[in-house]
Amino acid sequence: MTTKQGVENNRGLLLKDVGGRYTVRTGGGELVECRARGLFRLEKISPLAGDQVELTWEETGEAVISAILPRKNTLVRPPLANLDKLFLVVSLKDPAPNTLVIDKLTAIAEKKGIEPVLVLNKIDLEDPTELQDAYRKAGFAVYTVCGKTGEGIEPLRAQLAGGICAFTGNTGAGKSSLLNRIAPELALATGEISKKLGRGRHTTRTVELFPLAGGYTADTPGFSSVDLGRYEVILKEELAGCFREFAPHQERCRFAGCLHVGELGCAVAKAVEEGEIPPSRYRSYRALYEEVKDLKEWQVRPSKRD
């Protein structure tokens, strides 16, 4: 246990939570194991990996998280705070990409103020050009890689610098292979855990931030698009704002409050017809709108809202 005498700075970054015991890296670089004050539970607040926190010390010398600094965003599952980038690992083949899933995840990231980064994997099996062009046209950073050979890894690694990042990808997308290439030490740790737990058991909610490439990357076993899509909600009034390529056009819609789902004089629909917005993106928007069109804000549990 690190004592107060060994700590230069009482403020730090929460790296992980294991059974209510937290590890914080202070501004002075020390790792401090601590617990959270009981008042957080009464306030229904839980410290999350990625939180900036303040520490105090009890007379026993035990460190306690006494304050959580304001967050810029949170995710429910996996439980993370203050993410800068969300890397969406998409397999080009085996399995084939699902643009609706991709677009749901980019929309969630946009709503949360997290920068989505697309990682198109398995370029040794399929040409990434069509998908790459569509998402770059929509305004996203897109990286084409091969986890098997390591092609394209170095430009991707550079994107991890200086912030808090997390990777998401469905089973088979190749996230583990990419992490093997980007950070062999992280993959070794994951492999040891897998042997202990047994194949397929990825139900843990434990999240840990690892220092990587000048920033921190979240190791989130079981973190997939299914998790995000189930636990994060976007209301219909918010949805258009989560499609960044709509912004230059929607002010030209004939009617104020246009929802871009077939209204007369919709400039967004016109931009799709003229090739300025990728049709697949607009189809996803319409599909997501149908999912949430009848949802009211009061029906959304507080834990699902920022």
N, C-alpha and C positions, 0 to 999 in steps of 0.2 A: 504493500500500500504506500503510495506517494504521500508524504506529509506536506503540510503547508510550507514548512521551512525549505523544502526542495523545489518549490514552485515560484517562478518569477512573475507569472501573469495569471490573474484569476479569471480570465475570459478565454474561451476556447471553442473548438469544433467538436461536436459529438460524433464519434466514429462508429460506435456500435452499442447495441443493447442486448444483453444476454440475461434473460430472466430477471429483469429489473435492476441489473447491475450495468452501469454505463461506463464507457471508456471515452475520455475527452483528451484531445491534444490541445494543450494551452498555447497561447501566443509565444511562449518561451520554448516550445517544442517538447515539453514534458508530457508523458502519458499518465493520466490520473484516473484511477478507478473510483467510482462514486455511486451514490444513489440519488434519487430525486426527492425533493421535499413532498410531504404528504398532501399539501394543499393542492398540488397539481391534480391529484386524483379527484378531489372534491370539485375542482373546476372543470373536470372532464377533459384535461389536457395531458397528452403524453409527450415526453421528449422524443424527438425523432433523429435518426442519423441525418446529418446535414445541418442540424440546428447549431446556431451560435448561442452559447450558454455562459452564464456566470456561476462561479463556484464560491461557496463559503465553507468554512471548516468548523466542525463541532469541537467541543472540549476534548472529546475522545481522540481527536485528530483525524476523524473520518471526513472526507469531502462530500459535499452535498450540492446538487444542482439547485440553485436558489432562484434563478431567473432564466427564462428563454427569451432571447432577443426577437424582435419582430421578424416574421418570415415573409419571404417574397412569394413562396408557393409551397404547397404540400401535395403529396399523393397519399391515397388511403392504403392501397396495396399495390406495390410494396410501400411500407411506411417510410417516406423520405421527405426531407424538407430542403428548400433552397437549391433546387436543381437548376443548372444553367443549360445543359444540353441533354436531350434524350435521343440515343442512337437507335434507330429502327432497323434491325437486321432483317433483310428480305432475301429469301432464297429465289433465285431465278428459275430453278428447276428442282424437282424432287424435294419438297413440294413446290408447285408453281405459285407465283405471287398472287395474292388476293388484294386488289386495289381498294375494295371497300374497307378491309381491315386496316390497310395502310392509312387510308384517309380518315378513319375514325381516330387512329392514334395521333396523327398530325393535328387533328382538330382539338383533341384533348390537350396536347402539348401547347398549342396556341392559346387556348383558354387559360391555361395555368401560367403563361408567361415563360414557358420553357422552349428553347430553340430546338425544333426537330431536325435531325440529321439522318438522311437515308443512306444505308449501307447495302448495296446490291451485291450479294455474295454468289459464289459459284459461277464466275464469269468463264470458267473453263468448260462449262456445260451449256451455256446459253448466251446469246448476244444481248447485252444490257441496253443497247442504244434506244429502243423505243421507250422503255420505262424511264431511263435516265433523262431523255429529252423532255418527257412529259412533266417530270417533277422539277427539273431545272427551270422549265418554262413557268411553272407555278411559283417559283421563287425559293426553292429549297436547295441547300447544299446536298450533293449526291456524290457518294464515293463508290467506285466499282472495285471489288476485291475478290481474291480467292483465298479462303482460309486454308485450303489444302496445300497450295504452293507458296503462299505469302505474297503474291502479287498485289500491289496497291496498299499494303499495310502501312508503309511509312507516312504517306499523306494523311491517312486516317489517324495514326498515332499522334500526329501534330495537333489534331483537333481536340485532344484530351487535355491540353495544357491549360493551366490557370483557372480551372473551375471545378464544379461538382457535376459529374456525368453519371448516366446509367444506361445500360443496354437492355433492349427488349427484343424478343423474337420468338416466334412459335417453334415448337419442337421440329427439328429438322432444318431450321433456317441456317444453322452453322455458327451460332453465337459462341459456343464453347471453342470451336476451332479458331475463331478470330481472337478470342481472349488468350488462347494458347500462343498465338503469334504475337499479339501485342504485349502480353505480360506473362511469360512462362512461369514466374513465381506465383502468380494468382491462380493459374490453371492447376499447378501442382497441389495447391491447397484445396481447390475444389475437388480434384480427383481423390484426395484422401478422405474427404467428407463423403463422397459418393460410395466409396468402398465400405465405409462404416455403416451408412444408412441403408444401402441396398439400392439397386437400380429402380428408378421410377418414383421414389419417395421424395417428392419435392414440395412438401407441405409446410416447411418451416417459414416463418415470417421474419426470421432474423436477417437483418441487413447490416452489412459492414462496408465502410468506406476505406479504400486502400489508396495510399499515395501512389500516383502513377503519372508520368510525363509532365510533372510540374503542377498537377492538379489532383483531384480525388475521383475515383471511379467506384461506383457501388457494385458490390458483388451481391446479387440478389437471386439465390436459388429459387426456381419456380416462377420467376418474374416473366410474364408473357403478355401478349396482346389481350388474351382472355381476361386476365386480372384487371388491366386498365379499363377495358370496355365494360366490365361488370360494375366496377366500383366508382367510376367517374361519370358524372352526368352533365350534359349540355342541354340547356333549354332551347326551344325553337327560336326565341328572340336573340339568342347568343350565337346561333350556329353560323350565320353568314360571316360574322366577325372572326370566325375560326378558319375561314378559307381566304387566305391573304390575297389571292389573285382576284378576288371579287372587288376589293377596295377601290381600284381605279375606275370602276364602272358603275357601282351601285348608286352613286350620287346622281347619275343621269337617268335613273329609272323614272318613269312618268309619274308614279304615285309615291308619296312619302310612306314609309313603312312597308315597302315592297319586300316580300319574303322570297322572291325569285323562284317561285314554284308554278309558273304558268300565268302570272298576271300580265295584263295588256301593257305594252310599253316597257317591259323589263330589259334594262340595258345589259344585265348579266347574261340572260339567255341569248341576247343578240351577240355578245362577245363570244359565246360558245359557238354560235353559228358561223361567225367570221374567223374562227380558229385562234382567237386570242386567249381563250381558256380551254385547257384540255377537256374533251368530252367526258373522259372517264372520271375526272374530278367532279364535274357537274352531276353526273349520274350518282356518284357517291353522296353528294350533297342532298340530292332529292331522296335517296334511300334513307339517309340519316334523319332528314326532316320527317319522313313518314314514321320513323321509330319514336320520335319525341313530340310530335305535333299536338298530342292530347295531354301531355304531361304539364302539370301546374307546379309552380315553385313551392307551394305549401306541401306538395306530395313528396318532395325530395327531403330525405333525412338530413339533419344538420351535418352529419359526418361525411356527407357526400358533397358538401358545398364549401367553398373557401370562406 
